């Protein structure tokens, strides 16, 4: 739901030329806009967070999509949930056996 705000007090404001050219200032905000602002503040405070997310979360889903031949990925049906579990299981076996999950060498601890 979008909320719309406006005021006619702009006509007497000395900053009107910097704000709007219309007779009144109109602002449209999504009802959950404050959540987006909070997320942006957290990302601004920790710019490495998005990089860490890409490295740890997005890669497995991209790999699963590629293996399934999918362009869209939803986990709302049993076969897709099983595919997710299969990926996690394969990755655990690879890590436990010392093989690289990408198949490009071995992992040493």
BELWO-V917312 format. One record per backbone hydrogen bond with DSSP energy under -0.5 kcal/mol. CO is the residue of the C=O (numbers start at 0). NH is the residue of the N-H. If there is no record, write none. Layout:
co->(CO,CO)
nh->(NH,NH)
This chain:
co->(0,2,4,6,7,8,9,12,14,14,15,15,24,26,28,29,31,31,32,33,34,35,36,37,38,39,40,41,45,46,46,47,48,49,50,51,52,52,53,56,57,58,59,60,61,62,63,64,64,76,77,78,79,80,81,82,83,84,85,86,87,88,89,90,91,92,93,93,94,97,99,104)
nh->(30,28,26,24,10,11,12,15,17,18,18,19,6,4,2,32,34,35,36,37,38,39,40,41,42,43,44,45,48,49,50,51,52,53,54,55,56,57,58,60,61,62,63,64,65,66,67,68,69,80,81,82,83,84,85,86,87,88,89,90,91,92,93,94,95,96,97,98,97,106,102,99)
